[in-house]
Amino acid sequence: MTLIDFNAPDLARQLEQLSDAERDAAPFGIIKLDGSGRVTEFNATEARLSGYGSRPALGLDFFASVAPCMGTPEFKGRIEQAQRLGAVDIEIGHVGDFSDPDRELQLRAQSASDGGLWICILREAMF
């Protein structure tokens, strides 16, 4: 397994070099959205640690159907603003998860090379 550093400045580029199986085994959640905000990847770690489980996520609008709690000006709004400026590279703290509404999360969002977006989620017990 290739080691991946959640705090690496080039996290998105590192993710793009990994296989699907390596991203699935990462120690933190990884979600990839296409240019319209639809989920194209939802790694096994995210499904397990978030409590989202085996519910369908692929093809769904992330902010409307998968994680509407993140469709806020503080998160989605910052992503949209960064996209308008050219590239997304933000980190934000967030409270709330599917299995634990009080769990603290650290989220990183970076532009994908194909015009989409990588969202990585580190949970409180891990940082």
C-alpha positions as CSV (number, residue, x, y, z in Angstrom):
1,M,0.0,0.0,0.0
2,T,1.3,3.4,-0.9
3,L,1.3,5.8,2.0
4,I,-0.6,9.0,1.6
5,D,-0.2,12.1,3.7
6,F,-3.5,13.9,4.5
7,N,-1.5,17.1,5.1
8,A,0.6,16.9,1.8
9,P,0.3,20.1,-0.2
10,D,-0.2,18.0,-3.3
11,L,-2.8,15.7,-1.8
12,A,-5.0,15.7,-4.9
13,R,-2.1,14.7,-7.2
14,Q,-1.1,11.9,-4.8
15,L,-4.6,10.6,-4.8
16,E,-4.6,10.6,-8.6
17,Q,-1.5,8.4,-8.6
18,L,-3.2,5.7,-6.5
19,S,-5.3,2.8,-7.6
20,D,-8.9,2.5,-6.6
21,A,-7.9,-0.3,-4.2
22,E,-5.2,1.9,-2.6
23,R,-7.7,4.8,-2.2
24,D,-10.2,2.4,-0.7
25,A,-7.6,1.4,1.9
26,A,-6.5,4.9,2.8
27,P,-6.7,5.7,6.6
28,F,-9.1,8.6,5.9
29,G,-12.2,9.2,3.9
30,I,-11.9,10.1,0.2
31,I,-14.7,11.3,-2.0
32,K,-14.4,12.5,-5.6
33,L,-16.9,14.7,-7.3
34,D,-17.2,15.4,-11.0
35,G,-17.5,19.0,-12.3
36,S,-21.2,19.1,-11.5
37,G,-20.8,17.9,-7.9
38,R,-21.9,14.3,-8.4
39,V,-20.1,11.6,-6.6
40,T,-17.8,9.5,-8.8
41,E,-15.8,7.9,-5.9
42,F,-16.6,7.1,-2.3
43,N,-13.9,5.1,-0.7
44,A,-14.5,2.2,1.7
45,T,-12.9,4.0,4.6
46,E,-15.3,6.9,4.3
47,A,-18.3,4.5,4.1
48,R,-17.2,2.7,7.2
49,L,-15.9,5.6,9.4
50,S,-18.7,8.0,8.6
51,G,-21.5,5.6,9.2
52,Y,-22.8,6.1,5.7
53,G,-22.3,2.3,5.1
54,S,-23.5,0.7,1.9
55,R,-26.1,3.3,0.9
56,P,-25.7,4.3,-2.7
57,A,-23.6,7.4,-3.2
58,L,-22.2,7.1,-6.8
59,G,-23.9,9.4,-9.2
60,L,-25.7,11.4,-6.5
61,D,-25.3,15.1,-6.0
62,F,-23.0,15.2,-3.0
63,F,-24.3,18.4,-1.4
64,A,-28.0,17.7,-2.1
65,S,-28.3,13.9,-1.6
66,V,-25.2,12.6,0.2
67,A,-24.1,15.3,2.7
68,P,-26.6,18.2,2.6
69,C,-25.1,19.3,6.0
70,M,-22.0,20.4,4.0
71,G,-24.0,22.4,1.5
72,T,-23.5,25.5,3.6
73,P,-21.8,28.8,2.7
74,E,-19.0,27.8,5.1
75,F,-18.1,24.7,3.1
76,K,-19.8,24.5,-0.3
77,G,-19.7,28.3,-0.6
78,R,-16.0,28.4,0.0
79,I,-15.5,25.6,-2.6
80,E,-17.5,27.5,-5.2
81,Q,-15.6,30.7,-4.5
82,A,-12.3,29.0,-4.9
83,Q,-13.5,27.4,-8.2
84,R,-14.4,30.8,-9.5
85,L,-10.9,32.0,-8.7
86,G,-9.4,29.1,-10.5
87,A,-8.5,26.2,-8.1
88,V,-9.7,24.7,-4.9
89,D,-7.3,24.1,-2.1
90,I,-9.1,24.6,1.2
91,E,-9.1,23.0,4.7
92,I,-12.0,23.4,7.1
93,G,-13.1,22.0,10.4
94,H,-16.6,20.6,10.5
95,V,-18.7,19.0,13.3
96,G,-21.1,16.1,12.5
97,D,-21.0,12.8,10.8
98,F,-23.6,10.2,9.8
99,S,-22.9,8.1,12.9
100,D,-22.0,10.8,15.3
101,P,-23.4,14.4,15.0
102,D,-20.8,15.6,17.6
103,R,-17.7,14.1,15.9
104,E,-15.1,16.7,14.8
105,L,-13.9,16.4,11.2
106,Q,-11.0,18.0,9.3
107,L,-11.8,18.3,5.6
108,R,-9.5,19.1,2.8
109,A,-10.9,19.9,-0.7
110,Q,-8.6,20.2,-3.7
111,S,-9.2,20.5,-7.4
112,A,-8.9,17.3,-9.4
113,S,-6.9,17.4,-12.7
114,D,-10.1,16.4,-14.6
115,G,-12.1,19.4,-13.4
116,G,-13.7,17.6,-10.5
117,L,-13.0,17.8,-6.8
118,W,-11.4,15.6,-4.2
119,I,-12.7,15.8,-0.6
120,C,-10.8,14.1,2.1
121,I,-12.1,13.7,5.6
122,L,-10.0,13.0,8.7
123,R,-12.0,12.2,11.9
124,E,-11.2,13.4,15.4
125,A,-9.9,10.0,16.7
126,M,-7.3,10.2,13.9
127,F,-5.8,13.7,14.3
